Amino acid sequence: MSQLFSQKTSDALRFTPYSFNGVGARALSMGSAYIAVSDDYTASFWNPAGLAQMKRLEFTGSISNLGYSDKSTFYGNSLTADGTSTTINDLGFVFPFPTAQGSLVFAFGYNKVADFASGSSFSGFNPKSSIVPTLLDADTDFNIPYWVYLTNSAGDYTLLKDSVNQRAITKESGSMGMWSMAGAIDIEENVSLGVTLNIISGKYIFDRNYVEEDTKNIYSDTLPHLPWNQAYYRFNKFYYDSHNEMEITGSSFTFGFMYRAELYRIGATIRTPQVVSVKHTYSRAGQSVFDIPKDTAAWVGGLEPQKKTYSYDSYYDFGVIAPWNFGLGISFYPIPDLLLSADVDYSDWSQIEWSEDTDLQKENITLQSNFKGILSYRVGAEFNVPSTDLRLRGGYSLKPSPYKNDPSSFNHQTISGGAGILLQRNILIDAGVSFGSFKTSTNQYSDPSSRVDQSISTTNATVTLSYRF
């Protein structure tokens, strides 16, 4: 193709483990502090070495409902967008092999690790910039301002540079999941190793409807006989719509270790760099609207460019390599009915890379300069209510922003809670809910004056049903 699609740092981060939500209602309700617990199918995601604890066949499935609320502020004006998404969270099978001693366990299933459902809206008067100059392109096939009469005849200059009202609605959808094949073995008494092969697939869709408008009638020139390439003197509105679809494929490995004592367990994980390929198809459409002059013959040739529309479709493929991730966890029983757990994990996001395209790979130094290494924390608790089959749970997690110079308010914080109950000795029902919050900002185009500040809150409600044979 003749145009190199401009990838943002968020496009690199979106399809990496930083976006992962985790799997399983029990883990969710314990703040995702699960590396040293991992005694069910979801160990295939959290710590495959934990599968060695399982002595019975297990079939499990979960469903999740994700809700979000995005309050966006632009030049003092605030708008809120809300939405929900319901999907399968995990579906898996665990098979312990009979052994003379120790343990040998395999698991297979699907884990949905990221849900892209979200959206936003904003509106406000921008006195400093316009999106139109950022859309100018040397290749006229992609130069929407040129085709809708918002530039000079060469297509490289426009008077539309500021003082316009801007508004937009965005919607994101799709998800990313892993088909996981895991196994664990005891190498010594109470010491196990495990590994998971993850085959990644997913889809991400992004739509934006954007409008700029001359609400203060600044562009109201009444010169007679304007040619088409000076129509911007009577600019009224500019509509700019974009649609993006990205097909995601990739793979990764997770290696796990666990030591089990009577009152405590220690777990450790290593996630290899996740490699994903993204096939990106997109379309862009623009429409300009001009003021109608009182003199109907005021345009050259007697034609009135009251409206002009242009669109194009294209594609762009790219790849992303996420950095190594190292996790460490501990769980212990301070009293017989109370389980406490804590995890930390580390990733150096300054090692993230573009891949597959040589032009993008040249930008890796610039990409990496935006990121830093982060240490995430998670804690959880589970209480067995005496003389019942009921378990109550709670947790907290903190995931710092991987961007350099981001304030602490951009860190992702989550509190969670839930319960589980054993029915008929074979059926486990777990339910969990988490409430997350963080702040962020988004530039609608390359000029910093297009920044929209966002305050985001999320809810994640998950129910898991497990049957052990």
N, C-alpha and C positions, 0 to 999 in steps of 0.2 A: 504494500500500500504506500501511498505517497505522503501520508501524514503520520507522524509519530505521536501516538496518544500520550498526553502528559499525565503520568502516574503521580499520585500524591502519596505521602508517607502513610496515610491512613489505608490506602489500598494495599500496601505491603503488610501492615500489621493485622488487617482484618482477617486474613486466612491463616493465622498462626495460633499456637496454643494460648497466646494472651487473651484471645476472645472466647476461650473455652468456658462453659458453664459447669462442667462436671456432670455425672450421671448418678442416678439412684436417690430415692427419697431419704433413706437413712443417712447417707453421706451429706446430702443437702442440709438436713435438719441439724447435723453436728458441725455446721460451719465448714464443710468439706475438709475437715481435719481427719483424713481417712487413710493416710499412708501406712500407719501402724495398726489399723483396724482390719480393713480389707478381708473380711471373712465371708463374702458372698460373691455372686457373679461379677459385681462391679469392680472387684479386684483386678479384672482384666484391664480396667482403665486406671485405677488409682495406684495399685501395686500388685503386679501379677504374682509375686512371691507369696502373697496372702492366700492364693487359691489352695496352697498345700494344707491349709487348715480344714478344708471341706472333706467330709467323709461320706456324704450322701449326694445322690443325683439332685440337681436343682434346675428348675425351669422358672424363669423370671421375666417380667415385663413391667414397664413403667410408662405413664403418660404425664405430660407436663403442660401447664398453662402459663405462658409468659405474658405479663402485662408491663407496659411502659408509659411514662408520662414525661414529655419533653417541654420544658418552659424555655422559650427562646426570646432573648432580648436584643433589640437592634435599635440603636440611637434612642434609647429610652422607652421604646415601645415593647411590650411583652405579649406573646401569644403562646398558647399551650396546645400540644397535640397529644392525643392518647390513642392506645390501641392494645390489642391482645392477639395471641397466637397459641393454638393448641396442637401439639404434635406428640408422636411417640418419643419417649426419652431413651429407653433401652429395651432390648429384647434379646435374651441369651439363654444358653444351656451350659451346665457344668457337669462334667463326667469324671468322677474319681476312678482310677484304675486300681483293682485289687493288688496289693503288694504284701510281701512277707513282713516287711517292716518299713517304717517311714511313710512317705506319701508321694503319689504321682497323680496329678490332676490336670485335666484339659478343659478349656472353655472356648466357646464360639458364640458370637453374637454381633448385634449392631448397637452402637452407642451414638446418639445424637449429641454432639459436643458444642455446637454453636447454633443459636437462633438469631437470624438477622432482622427479625421483625422490629421495625421502629419507624419513626417519622418525625417531622418538624414543620413549623411554619413561622414566618416572620414578615414584618412589614414596617417600613419607616423611610423617612426622607434622608438621602445621603448627599450631603453638600460637597463631598470630596472626590467622588469617582463614579464611574459608570462601567458596566460590564462590557459595553460595546467595544472599546479599544482592545480589550483582552482577547476578543474573538477574531481580530484581524489575522489573516493568514496569507503567506506568500503564494500558496497554492490556491488559486481561485475556487477550485472545487469545494474547498472547506471554508471559504471566506463568506460566512453568512452576512455580515454587515454590507459587503459589496453587493450581493445579490438582492438585498432588500432596501437599497438606496440610502444607506447610512454612512457612506464613505465618499471620498472624491473618486474621480474616474479611474485613478490608478489602484484604488482599493486599499491604500495604505495610510489614509488619514481621515479622521472624523472630528467634528466639533463636539460630538457628544462625549464629554469627558467628566461631567459632574452635575450636581443639582437636579437629581431625579428621585422620584419616589420608587422604592424597590420593594417587591414582595415576592414570596415564593412558598410553595408547598412541596415537601419532599416525602417520599415513601420508600422504605426499604423492606424487602421480604426475602424469604429463602432460608436455608439452613445448611449446615455442614455436619456430616456424620462419618463414622468409622466402622467398617467391618473388621472386627478384631478376632484374631486367633491367638489364644494364650495357653501357656503351660507352666506348671510349677513342680518342683521336686525337692524333697528333703535330702540335703547332702550330708547332714549330720543330725543327730537328735535335736529337734527344736530349731534347726537352722534350714531355711529354704531359699531357693533361688527361683526366679520366674522370668519369663519373657513374653511380650505381646507384639505381634505384627499387626500394624494398623494400615488398612487400605482405605484411603480417604476419598470421599466424593461429596458433591454438594452443588448448590446453585445459589447465586446472589443476584437480586434484581434491585435496581435503583432507578426511580423516576423522579424528575423534578419539573415543575411548572413554574416558570419564572417570568416576572413582568417588571418592566421599567416604564414610568409614566411621567410626563411633564405636567405635574399637578399645579405648578406655580406659573405656568404659561410663559416660561423663559424663552422657549424656542418658538417665537411667533412672528418671524420676519414676514413682511408683506410685499417684498420686492416683486415686481411683475416679471413674468416670463422666466421663472426658475427652471433650469434644466434638471433632469432626473437626479444627477449626481450632486445636486445641492438641495435635495428634498429635505435633508435633515434640518434645514433652517425652519421647517414647519413641523418638526417632530412632535408626535403626540404620545404614542405608545410603542413599546417593543416587547413582543412575546418571544420567549426562548424556552423551548421544551427539549428535555433530554431523556433518553431511555437507554438503560444499560443492562445487559444480561451477561453473567459470568459463570461458566461451567468450570467446576473445580475438581481436580484429581490429584492424588498424591499418596505418600506413604511415610511411615515412621516406625521406629521400634521403641518399646519401653522395657527396660531391664529393672528387675526388682530384687530386693534382699529383705529377709525378715528373720529376726531372732525372737523366739517365744519363750518366756519364763512363766512361772505360775501366776505372778501378779502384774507382769508388764510385758510389753512387746516393743521392739525397735524395728523400724522399717526405713529403707532407703530406696530411692529410684533414680534412674538416669534415663532421660528421654533424648534420643538422638535428634539431630537437626531434622525438622520436618520439611520435606521437599514437596511443593505443590506446583502444579501447572494450571494456568488460568486461560481459558479461551473466552475472549471478550468481544462481544458484538454490541454495537451501539448505533443509535440514530440521533440526529440533531435537527431541529426545525426552528426557524425564526420567521416572525411576521412583524412588519412595521406598519404603523398606522399614522397618517399625517392629517394635519388640520386642513379642512376644505376652505380654499380661498373664496372670498366673496366674488371675485372676478373669475368666472369659470374658464376663462381663456388664459389664466395667469401662468400656466405651465407651458413650456416650450412644446410646440406642435399641438397645443390645445388638449393635451392629455393630462389627466390628473392622477398622479401616483398616490391615490388615497390609501391603498393597502398594497403590500407586496410580500409574498411568501416564498421561502426557499427551504429545502431540506435535503439531507443526504444520509446514507447508511454506510457504515464501515466496520472494521474489525481490528483487533489487536490482541496478540497472544503474549503472555509474559509468565514468568515464574518467580517464586519467592522461596528462599531457604531461611528457615527460622533457626535461632541459635540452640545450643545444648541447654538442657534444663536439669538441675540437680535438686532432689528433694530428700528431706529427712523428717521422720516422724517418730513419736513415742506415744504409747497409750498405756495406762496403768489403772489399777483398782486401789484407791486409797482406803476404801471400805468395800465389803463384798458386793453391794448392790450399785455401786457408782463407778462408772468408767469415764475417765478423763483422757483427752487426746490433744495433741498439738503437732502442727506441721510447720516447716519452713521450706521454701524452695527459691532457687536463684536462677535467673537467666540474664545474660549479658546481651541486651538488645542492640548494642552498638555493633554486634556481629551479624545482624540481619543483612541479607543480600538479595538483590535482583538476580535472576538467572535466565538462561535460555536466549535472551536477546542481547546481542553485543552492544547496541546503543544504550540500553538501560544499564548494562553492567558497567559502562563507563561512569555512570552516576552513583555507583555504590558508595564512594567516599562521601558524597553529599548526603545520600540517604542515611548512612550510618552516623553522620555528625548530628543528626536530630535526636539520637537515642542514647540511653544509658543502661547500666545494669541495675536490676531491682531485686529486692528480697521481699517475698510475700509471706504473710503470717496467717495461720488459721488455728483456732482452738474450738474444742467441742466437748460436750458432756452427754452421758446417757445414764438414766436412773431407772433401775428395775423396781417397780412398785412392789413392795413385799406382799406375798400371798396372792399375787395376780400374775397374769401373763402380759401385763402392760408395761411398756417402756416409754419414758418421757425424755425428750432431747432438746438441746439448745446449742447455739454456736455463734461464732463471730469470725469474720475474715477481713483482711486488709491487703489490697493489691495496689501498690503504688503505680502512678503513671510512669510509663517508660520514656516519656519525652523529657529532654533536658529543659531545665528552667521552669517546668510546670509547678504551680503552687500546690500545697498539700491538699487544697480543696478539690484538685483533679484526681486524687486517689480514690479508688473504688472501695467503699466500705459496705459490708453486708452483715445483717443480723438474721438469725434463723431459728426455727423451732419446729417441733413435730412430735410424733408418737408412733409407736408400733405395737402390734398385738399378734400373738400366736394363737391360731385357731386349729383345733383338731389335731394338734401335734405336727401337722405337715404343712399348714398354710400360714404364711406370714403376710400381714398387711402393714405397710409402712406409709406414712404420709408426712410430708415436710413442706414448709413454706419459708422463703427468704425474702428480705426486703433490702434492696440495694440503693445506693445514692452516690452520685458524683457530679462534678461540673466539668465542662469542656468548652471549647470554642471552635468555630468553623469559619474559614474564609470562603465566601461564595465564589470568589475568583481570586486572581493573583494579588490584587491590591489589598493591603492590610485594612484599609478603610471599609472593606466589605465584611469585616468580622462580625459574627453573630455569637453571643454568649449563651450557653445552654446549661440548664440545671435539670438533670435527668434522675428520675427515680424508677426503680423496677421492682416487680414482684415475680416470684417463680414458685408455683405450687405444683408439687409432684406427688403422685401416688404410685407405689410399687406393690405388685402382687407376686409372691414367690411360692412355689410348690416344691417341697423336698420329698423325694421318694424314699 
